[in-house]
Amino acid sequence: MRRPTLSVIVPALHCASTLARCLRALRGSAPAPGSWEVIVVDDGSTDDTAAVAERMADRVVRIADGPRGPAAARNRGAAVATGEVLVFVDADVCLAPDALWRFEERFAGDPALTAAFGAYDLAPEAPTFVSQYRNLLHHYVHATGAGLAVTFWAGCGAVRAADFRAAGGFDERRFRRPQIEDVELGYRLAAAGARIRLDPDIQGKHLKRWTWRGGVVTDVRDRGVPWMLLLLERGEVASAGPLNLQRREKVLTAVAAAALPLGVGGAALGSVALLGAGAGALAVVLVGNAPVLRWFARTRGTGFAICVAPLRIQYYWLNAWSAAWAAAVHLRRDRRAGRRPGRAPPAISSHR
């Protein structure tokens, strides 16, 4: 069973300290020397990112007119890569020592495998509550969604180089900032018949320190709205999707969205019935989140799980807001293009 050669591609922007740790972790990986390379793409950094990359990477690609975004940076790295499999790692992720070995094993053992991706580990670096919650939630979602997938994650993910290039790479024209460029690539690969596997045993430690505000902005601007727009364009809003897009999640989003006007209306009108209906809707959301809340209780304790509960309700409210925003944008685009509302545009093509 011949193991494929790997090219590890790390997009980097203003991240000298985390990049150094990311590259040290890679150098501690299991694959034999000579079977893999590390390529860092400096996306126009003004700190010591390029200097760190020069000291620790096998090859450094610099984008002179950056920043162009991680989609463009990964594409530049892929263009000079020599490996049979491209492994994408974010500059604030430290791969586990066996992660590259596991990628090698998965692709060597399954010749039909096009792509694979992993998950964050159970020991996030930042100690703050929001950081622990978001990084652990990522692990939970990926762990419970293990198996064949129709999406992709570039924080710790790998694609056969030939398939990546045939698909046109990441859509750097559409995604000029960190958003869902990896999800969109996964959809495109899956639509072409690719076999993609989510393997949560392939892990990395996320070094990012999240704030509440940063999480809200990310959930709406960088994930919720662009993801919903992508689904609208593909005509897949109503169909069941992967990970966070399961039908149960869509139902809970609708229930949480209904709770807000019920509660506000009840308070404004002094209606106990409306207030009760709003409270009941929130209770349904929490019951629907019982599995994840129990998991947090086992992982971090009951007190932690109790504090997670309001953030889960907030999550569904942000989903509803993102869906409404995206629907308005999509409708406006339909009108400008002269399409009938709700009619899907032509199939999404690659950026090339």
N, C-alpha and C positions, 0 to 999 in steps of 0.2 A: 504494500500500500504506500505509494509515493506521496509524500507530503508536498503541497504546493509552496512555491516561494511567495513571500509576503512583502508588500510595500505598505508601511504604516504612514498615513498622511495626517498631519496635525495642523489645522488652520490656527493662526495665532494673531492676536491683535491686542497690544498694550497689556501683556500678561507675563512679563518676565519671571515673576516669582512662581506662579503656578506652572508655567511652561517648564521651568527647571525641574520641578517635582514630577511632572508628567513624564519628562524624558528620562529621569533617573529610574522611575518605575518601569519604563519600557526596557531600559538596559538591564534590569533585573529579571527579565522574562525568560521563559524556558527554552524557546527554539534555539537550535544550534547556530553559531555565528556563520554568516555567509548565506543563510537561507532567508534572510529578511533585511530590509533597509528602513530607515526612518527619514521621512521627508517633512520638513517644517515649511509652511508657506506663511511668510510674514506679510500680512495684509495692510501694510502702510503704518506700522507701529512707530511711535516717537519715543518710546522708552528703550530699555535694554533687551527687548524681546529678540531682535536680530542677533545681538551679540551672544545671548544664551544659546540660540539655535546654532550659530556657527561653531560654538564649542562642543555641542552635544549631539547634533544631528548628523546624519550621513550626507544630507543635501539640504540646502536652503534655497527656496524660491522666494523672490521679493516682488511684490506688486507695487510698482512705482507710483501708480495713481490711486492707491488704496486710501481708505478702505472700500472694498468692493463687496464685502459680505462673505460669510463662510461658504456659501454655495460656489462662488467664483474661486475662492481660495482652494477649496477641495478639488475643483476641476483643474486648476493649475498644477496641483500636486499630482493628480492622476495622469496629466499629460506627459510628465517626465518619469513616471513610475515604471519600474522594470518587473515588478512582481506579478505573478499570475492571479493573486488575490489582493485587492485593495482593502486595507483595514483603516477605517476612519476613527480617530480618537480626538475628542475635544481637549483643548489645552488645559482645562481645569479638571481633568479626569486622570486619576492614577490607576492604570490597569492592574489587576491582580497578577501575581507572578505566573499563573498558569493560563492567563487569558489568551495569549497568542498561541500557545500550544493547543488550547481547545479549539481555536479557529482552524488551525492546521488540521486537527483531527476531524472536525465536522466536514470540511471540504474534501479531505482525502477519502473519508468513509462514504460520502454520498456524491458521486459524480454529477448527479442531476441537481444538486443544490446550487442556487444562484446567489443567494445572500443569506446572511445570518446576523443577528444582533443580540446583545445581552441586556444587562440591567445594572443599576447602581447597587452597591453592597449595603449591608445592614449597619454600617458604622460611618455615617456621614461625618465630615470633618468639622463643620461649623456647629457649635453647641446651642445656638439660639433655637427657640421653639419652632419658629417658622421654617428655618433651614432643616431641622430634623424632620418636621412634618412633611415638607415637600419632597425631600430626597427619599425618605422611607416610603411615602406614597408611590413614588415612581417604582421602587422595588416591588411593592405589593402588586401594582397593576401589571407589571411585566411577569412577575412570578405566577400570577393567576391566569395570565394569558399565554402561557408557554405552549409551544407547538407551531404548527404551520401558520403563517401570517400573510397578510396582504398589504402590509405597511413596512416601514424601515425606520431605524434610528441610527443617526450618524455619530452620537456621542461615544458609542462603543459598538460599531457595526462593520461588517465586511461584505464585499461584493466581488464576484469574479470580474477581473479587469475587462475581459472581452465583452461580457454582458453589460457592464457599466458603460463602456464606450458605445456599444450598439444602441443603448437606450438614449444616448446623448448627454449622459451625466446629469448633474444637478441643474435645475432651471435657474441660472444666475440672473437672467433678465427679470424674472418675476420676483425673485426673492433676493433683495439687495441688503437684507439684514437678517439676523438669526430668527427664523420663523419656522415654517413647516416644510422647508425644502427637502428634508429627508423623507417625510411622510409622502409628499407628492412623488418623489422618485420611487418609493415603494409601490404606490398605486400603479405607476406606469410600468414597472417591472412585472407586477402581478398581472396586469392586463395583457401583457405579452406572453403570459404562460410561465413566468418564473416561479421557481420553488424557493420560498423564503421561510426561514425558521427563526423563531424567537426562543433563545436558550438562556434562561436566567442564571444558569451556572457560570456563564461567561460574565465576569463582573469587573466593575471599576469603582473607585471611591471618588465621589463628587466633592470638590473642594469649595464650591460656591457657597457664599454666605447670602442667603435670601433675606429680603425684607418684606413686610406685608405689602407695601406699596408696589415693590418690584414684582411680586407675585401677581397682583391684580393686573398690572400693565401687561405682563407676559400672558396671562390667561385670556385677556380680551384682545389686545392689539396683535400679539405675535402668534397666538395659537387659535383661540376661539373664532375670531372673524375670518382669518385666511383659511382655516380648515373648513368652516361652513361654506365659504365661497367656493372652495374646491368641490365640496359635495354637491352644491347647487349646479355647478358647471357640468359635473359628471352625471347629474340626475339621480343621485344616490342618497338623497336626504332621508327618505322613508325606509330605506333598506337597512338591515342590521349591519353593523360595522365592527371593526376590531377594537380591542382594548376599551377606550373610553366611549366608543360609539355603539355599544350594545343597546338593544332596544330598551332594556331595563333602565339604562342611564338616560335615555331620551324621555322615558315616562317620568322619571324622577325630576328631570329638569322642568317638564311641563307642570308637575304638581307643585314644585317649589315656586315657579313663576306665578301660579295661581294664588299661593299663600299671601303674597305681598299685597295685591289689591284687595283681597278679602280682609286682611288685617287693617289696612289703611281705611277702607270703607267702613269697617266695623267701628273703628275708633272715631271716625268723623261723624257717623250717624248714631253712635251710641248703641249699636246693634250687637247684642250678645251672641246672636246666631251667627252673624258674619265673623265675629272675633273667634268664636268656637270653630267655625269652618276653617279659618286661617290657621289656627293652632293645630287642628286635625291634619291639615295638609303638611305642616312642618313635621308632625309626628310620623306621618307616612314616609317622609323623606328620611328621617332618622332610622325608622324600622328598615327601610330599604338599604341603609348603610350599616346595618348590624354586623355583617361579616367583616367589613374593614375596621369598624370600631372595636370589635372583639380582637382583631389582629393587632391593632395598636395597643390594646390593653395588655395582651400577652407580651408584646415586644418592648413597650416602654412604661407600662403600668396603667392602672385605672384612671388616675388623675390626668395623665397625658391624653388618654382617649376621650375623657370628658371635655378637655380643652379643644380637641380636634372637632367635636360635633358642630359647633357654630361655623367653623371653616368649611365643613362639608356643605352646609346650607348655603354659605356664601358662594361656594364653587358652582352650585346649580343656578343661583341667581346670575352669576357672571356668564354661565353658558347661555341662559335665556337672553340676556342682553346682547351677547355676541351674535346669537342666531338672528335676532331682530335687526341688528345693525347690518349684518351680512345680507339679509334678505332685501333690505332697502337699497344697498349698494348694487346687488344683483339686478333688481328691478330697474334701477336707473340705467344700468348698462344695457339691459334688454331694450329699453325704450330708445336709447341713443343708437343702438345697432339696428333698430327697426324690427326686432324679433317680437313675437307674441310673448307676453308675460308667462314665465314658467317653462318656456320651451328651451331645451338645452342647446347650447352652442355646439359647434363642431368639436370633435374629440380633441383633448389636450395633446399637443405634440411636444417634442423635446425643445430645448432652447436653441438648438443649432439650426 
